[in-house]
Amino acid sequence: MAVSYNGLWKLLIDKNMKKVDLMNRIEISSSTMAKMTKEELVSLKVLEKICAELDCDFGDIIHYEKVQNKDSVQ
């Protein structure tokens, strides 16, 4: 399973915000932000805080990307 937070990074750019600004506003740790930067999963509560702060929906900040299995037949 893979997730992409590209929508979040684009929203931050549009709102002229840096990752550290968002971290401070919603009070999340640098390790949580690092997880998102590495496209790892974070809690739904974190995503809720982000959506509330940026006035957006989950689909605006996160996207599921299907990972191809090496063993799958195509």
VOZA-240863 format. One record per atom (N, C-alpha, C): x, y, z; chain; residue number from 1; residue in one letter. Coordinates in steps of 0.1 Angstrom, whole numbers, plus 2048, in hexadecimal, padded with zeros to 3 digits. Atoms other than C-alpha are relative to their C-alpha. Layout:
N
+-----+-----+-----+----+-----+----+
|  px |  py |  pz | ch |   i | aa |
+-----+-----+-----+----+-----+----+
|   X |   Y |   Z |  A | NUM |  A |
...
+-----+-----+-----+----+-----+----+
***
This chain:
74
+-----+-----+-----+----+-----+----+
|  px |  py |  pz | ch |   i | aa |
+-----+-----+-----+----+-----+----+
| 808 | 7F4 | 800 |  A |   1 |  M |
| 800 | 800 | 800 |  A |   1 |  M |
| 809 | 80C | 800 |  A |   1 |  M |
| 7F8 | 7F4 | 800 |  A |   2 |  A |
| 80D | 822 | 7F8 |  A |   2 |  A |
| 7F7 | 80C | 800 |  A |   2 |  A |
| 808 | 7F3 | 800 |  A |   3 |  V |
| 800 | 845 | 7FF |  A |   3 |  V |
| 809 | 80B | 7FB |  A |   3 |  V |
| 7F9 | 7F4 | 805 |  A |   4 |  S |
| 809 | 866 | 7F0 |  A |   4 |  S |
| 7FA | 80C | 807 |  A |   4 |  S |
| 805 | 7F4 | 7FA |  A |   5 |  Y |
| 807 | 887 | 802 |  A |   5 |  Y |
| 803 | 80C | 7F7 |  A |   5 |  Y |
| 7FD | 7F5 | 809 |  A |   6 |  N |
| 80E | 89C | 7E3 |  A |   6 |  N |
| 7F5 | 80B | 800 |  A |   6 |  N |
| 80B | 7F6 | 7FF |  A |   7 |  G |
| 7EC | 8AD | 7E7 |  A |   7 |  G |
| 803 | 809 | 80C |  A |   7 |  G |
| 7FC | 7F8 | 7F5 |  A |   8 |  L |
| 7F7 | 8B9 | 809 |  A |   8 |  L |
| 80B | 809 | 7FD |  A |   8 |  L |
| 7F4 | 7F7 | 803 |  A |   9 |  W |
| 818 | 8C6 | 7FD |  A |   9 |  W |
| 7FC | 80B | 7F6 |  A |   9 |  W |
| 805 | 7F5 | 809 |  A |  10 |  K |
| 806 | 8D9 | 7E1 |  A |  10 |  K |
| 7F7 | 80A | 807 |  A |  10 |  K |
| 808 | 7F7 | 7F8 |  A |  11 |  L |
| 7ED | 8E7 | 7F9 |  A |  11 |  L |
| 809 | 80A | 809 |  A |  11 |  L |
| 7F7 | 7F7 | 7F9 |  A |  12 |  L |
| 809 | 8F4 | 80F |  A |  12 |  L |
| 806 | 80B | 7F8 |  A |  12 |  L |
| 7FA | 7F6 | 809 |  A |  13 |  I |
| 819 | 905 | 7F2 |  A |  13 |  I |
| 7F6 | 80B | 7FC |  A |  13 |  I |
| 80B | 7F6 | 803 |  A |  14 |  D |
| 7F8 | 915 | 7E8 |  A |  14 |  D |
| 7FD | 809 | 80B |  A |  14 |  D |
| 803 | 7F8 | 7F5 |  A |  15 |  K |
| 7F3 | 922 | 80B |  A |  15 |  K |
| 80D | 807 | 806 |  A |  15 |  K |
| 7F3 | 7F9 | 7FC |  A |  16 |  N |
| 818 | 92E | 80D |  A |  16 |  N |
| 804 | 7FB | 80E |  A |  16 |  N |
| 7FD | 805 | 7F3 |  A |  17 |  M |
| 81E | 917 | 82B |  A |  17 |  M |
| 80C | 7F6 | 7FE |  A |  17 |  M |
| 7F6 | 80A | 7FF |  A |  18 |  K |
| 83C | 901 | 834 |  A |  18 |  K |
| 7FB | 7F5 | 809 |  A |  18 |  K |
| 804 | 80C | 7F8 |  A |  19 |  K |
| 83A | 8DF | 843 |  A |  19 |  K |
| 801 | 803 | 80F |  A |  19 |  K |
| 7FE | 7FD | 7F2 |  A |  20 |  V |
| 847 | 8ED | 864 |  A |  20 |  V |
| 7F4 | 809 | 805 |  A |  20 |  V |
| 80C | 7F8 | 7FC |  A |  21 |  D |
| 82A | 907 | 864 |  A |  21 |  D |
| 7F4 | 7F7 | 803 |  A |  21 |  D |
| 80B | 809 | 7FE |  A |  22 |  L |
| 811 | 8EB | 861 |  A |  22 |  L |
| 802 | 7F8 | 80D |  A |  22 |  L |
| 7FC | 807 | 7F4 |  A |  23 |  M |
| 823 | 8D7 | 87C |  A |  23 |  M |
| 7FC | 808 | 80D |  A |  23 |  M |
| 802 | 7F7 | 7F5 |  A |  24 |  N |
| 821 | 8F4 | 894 |  A |  24 |  N |
| 7F1 | 803 | 802 |  A |  24 |  N |
| 80E | 7FC | 7FF |  A |  25 |  R |
| 7FD | 8FD | 88C |  A |  25 |  R |
| 7F7 | 7F4 | 805 |  A |  25 |  R |
| 809 | 80B | 7FC |  A |  26 |  I |
| 7EE | 8DA | 891 |  A |  26 |  I |
| 807 | 7F7 | 80B |  A |  26 |  I |
| 7F9 | 806 | 7F5 |  A |  27 |  E |
| 808 | 8CF | 8AB |  A |  27 |  E |
| 802 | 7F1 | 7FE |  A |  27 |  E |
| 7FB | 80E | 802 |  A |  28 |  I |
| 816 | 8AF | 89B |  A |  28 |  I |
| 80F | 800 | 801 |  A |  28 |  I |
| 7F1 | 801 | 7FE |  A |  29 |  S |
| 839 | 8A2 | 8A0 |  A |  29 |  S |
| 807 | 800 | 7F2 |  A |  29 |  S |
| 7F8 | 801 | 80C |  A |  30 |  S |
| 855 | 8A4 | 887 |  A |  30 |  S |
| 801 | 7F2 | 7FA |  A |  30 |  S |
| 800 | 80E | 805 |  A |  31 |  S |
| 855 | 87E | 885 |  A |  31 |  S |
| 7F3 | 7FD | 7F8 |  A |  31 |  S |
| 80C | 802 | 808 |  A |  32 |  T |
| 831 | 87F | 879 |  A |  32 |  T |
| 801 | 806 | 7F2 |  A |  32 |  T |
| 7FE | 7F9 | 80C |  A |  33 |  M |
| 83A | 898 | 85F |  A |  33 |  M |
| 80A | 7F9 | 7F7 |  A |  33 |  M |
| 7F6 | 808 | 807 |  A |  34 |  A |
| 858 | 883 | 855 |  A |  34 |  A |
| 7F9 | 7F4 | 7FA |  A |  34 |  A |
| 807 | 80B | 806 |  A |  35 |  K |
| 841 | 865 | 850 |  A |  35 |  K |
| 7F8 | 804 | 7F3 |  A |  35 |  K |
| 807 | 7FC | 80C |  A |  36 |  M |
| 82C | 879 | 838 |  A |  36 |  M |
| 809 | 804 | 7F5 |  A |  36 |  M |
| 7F7 | 7FC | 80A |  A |  37 |  T |
| 84A | 886 | 826 |  A |  37 |  T |
| 805 | 7F3 | 7F9 |  A |  37 |  T |
| 7FB | 80D | 806 |  A |  38 |  K |
| 855 | 861 | 821 |  A |  38 |  K |
| 7F4 | 7F8 | 7FA |  A |  38 |  K |
| 80C | 806 | 805 |  A |  39 |  E |
| 831 | 859 | 816 |  A |  39 |  E |
| 7FC | 7F3 | 807 |  A |  39 |  E |
| 805 | 80A | 7F7 |  A |  40 |  E |
| 82A | 843 | 834 |  A |  40 |  E |
| 7F3 | 803 | 806 |  A |  40 |  E |
| 80D | 7FD | 7FA |  A |  41 |  L |
| 809 | 83F | 845 |  A |  41 |  L |
| 801 | 807 | 80D |  A |  41 |  L |
| 801 | 7F9 | 7F3 |  A |  42 |  V |
| 7FF | 856 | 861 |  A |  42 |  V |
| 7F1 | 7FE | 805 |  A |  42 |  V |
| 80D | 803 | 7FB |  A |  43 |  S |
| 7E0 | 855 | 877 |  A |  43 |  S |
| 7F6 | 809 | 7FA |  A |  43 |  S |
| 80C | 7F9 | 806 |  A |  44 |  L |
| 7BE | 860 | 86C |  A |  44 |  L |
| 7FE | 80D | 808 |  A |  44 |  L |
| 801 | 7F4 | 7F8 |  A |  45 |  K |
| 7BF | 879 | 889 |  A |  45 |  K |
| 809 | 80B | 7FB |  A |  45 |  K |
| 7F7 | 7F6 | 806 |  A |  46 |  V |
| 7DD | 88B | 879 |  A |  46 |  V |
| 7FA | 805 | 7F4 |  A |  46 |  V |
| 806 | 7FC | 80C |  A |  47 |  L |
| 7CB | 88C | 858 |  A |  47 |  L |
| 7F4 | 80A | 803 |  A |  47 |  L |
| 80B | 7F7 | 7FC |  A |  48 |  E |
| 7AC | 89B | 86A |  A |  48 |  E |
| 805 | 80E | 804 |  A |  48 |  E |
| 7FB | 7F3 | 7FB |  A |  49 |  K |
| 7C1 | 8B6 | 87A |  A |  49 |  K |
| 805 | 809 | 7F3 |  A |  49 |  K |
| 7FB | 7F9 | 80C |  A |  50 |  I |
| 7D1 | 8BF | 858 |  A |  50 |  I |
| 7F4 | 805 | 7F8 |  A |  50 |  I |
| 80C | 7FB | 807 |  A |  51 |  C |
| 7AF | 8C1 | 847 |  A |  51 |  C |
| 7F9 | 80B | 807 |  A |  51 |  C |
| 806 | 7F5 | 7F9 |  A |  52 |  A |
| 7A1 | 8D7 | 862 |  A |  52 |  A |
| 808 | 80D | 7FF |  A |  52 |  A |
| 7F7 | 7F4 | 801 |  A |  53 |  E |
| 7BF | 8EF | 861 |  A |  53 |  E |
| 800 | 805 | 7F1 |  A |  53 |  E |
| 7FF | 7FB | 80D |  A |  54 |  L |
| 7C0 | 8F1 | 83B |  A |  54 |  L |
| 7F2 | 801 | 7F9 |  A |  54 |  L |
| 80E | 7FF | 805 |  A |  55 |  D |
| 79A | 8F0 | 836 |  A |  55 |  D |
| 7FF | 7F8 | 7F3 |  A |  55 |  D |
| 800 | 809 | 80C |  A |  56 |  C |
| 79C | 8D2 | 81E |  A |  56 |  C |
| 7FA | 7F2 | 804 |  A |  56 |  C |
| 805 | 80E | 7FE |  A |  57 |  D |
| 791 | 8AD | 81B |  A |  57 |  D |
| 80C | 7F7 | 7FF |  A |  57 |  D |
| 7F5 | 80A | 800 |  A |  58 |  F |
| 7A6 | 88D | 81E |  A |  58 |  F |
| 805 | 7FF | 7F1 |  A |  58 |  F |
| 7FC | 802 | 80E |  A |  59 |  G |
| 7A6 | 889 | 7F8 |  A |  59 |  G |
| 808 | 80C | 7FA |  A |  59 |  G |
| 7F8 | 7F5 | 804 |  A |  60 |  D |
| 7B6 | 8AB | 7F5 |  A |  60 |  D |
| 80F | 7FF | 804 |  A |  60 |  D |
| 7F2 | 801 | 7FA |  A |  61 |  I |
| 7D5 | 8A1 | 809 |  A |  61 |  I |
| 807 | 7F3 | 7FE |  A |  61 |  I |
| 7FA | 80D | 800 |  A |  62 |  I |
| 7DA | 87C | 805 |  A |  62 |  I |
| 7FA | 7F8 | 7F4 |  A |  62 |  I |
| 805 | 808 | 80B |  A |  63 |  H |
| 7D7 | 864 | 7E8 |  A |  63 |  H |
| 806 | 7F2 | 801 |  A |  63 |  H |
| 7FC | 80D | 800 |  A |  64 |  Y |
| 7D9 | 83E | 7E7 |  A |  64 |  Y |
| 806 | 7FC | 7F2 |  A |  64 |  Y |
| 7FA | 804 | 80C |  A |  65 |  E |
| 7F1 | 830 | 7CD |  A |  65 |  E |
| 802 | 7F1 | 800 |  A |  65 |  E |
| 7FF | 80E | 800 |  A |  66 |  K |
| 7EE | 80C | 7C4 |  A |  66 |  K |
| 80F | 7FC | 7FC |  A |  66 |  K |
| 7F2 | 804 | 803 |  A |  67 |  V |
| 810 | 7FA | 7C5 |  A |  67 |  V |
| 7FF | 7F3 | 7F8 |  A |  67 |  V |
| 800 | 80D | 808 |  A |  68 |  Q |
| 816 | 7DF | 7AB |  A |  68 |  Q |
| 808 | 7F6 | 807 |  A |  68 |  Q |
| 7F9 | 80B | 7FA |  A |  69 |  N |
| 820 | 7BE | 7B9 |  A |  69 |  N |
| 809 | 7FA | 7F5 |  A |  69 |  N |
| 7F6 | 805 | 80A |  A |  70 |  K |
| 83F | 7B0 | 7A8 |  A |  70 |  K |
| 7FC | 7F2 | 7FB |  A |  70 |  K |
| 804 | 80E | 804 |  A |  71 |  D |
| 830 | 78D | 7A7 |  A |  71 |  D |
| 7F2 | 7FF | 7F9 |  A |  71 |  D |
| 80D | 801 | 807 |  A |  72 |  S |
| 80F | 797 | 798 |  A |  72 |  S |
| 801 | 7FF | 7F1 |  A |  72 |  S |
| 800 | 802 | 80E |  A |  73 |  V |
| 807 | 78C | 775 |  A |  73 |  V |
| 7F9 | 80B | 7F9 |  A |  73 |  V |
| 807 | 7F5 | 807 |  A |  74 |  Q |
| 7FF | 7A7 | 75C |  A |  74 |  Q |
| 7FD | 7FC | 7F2 |  A |  74 |  Q |
+-----+-----+-----+----+-----+----+
***
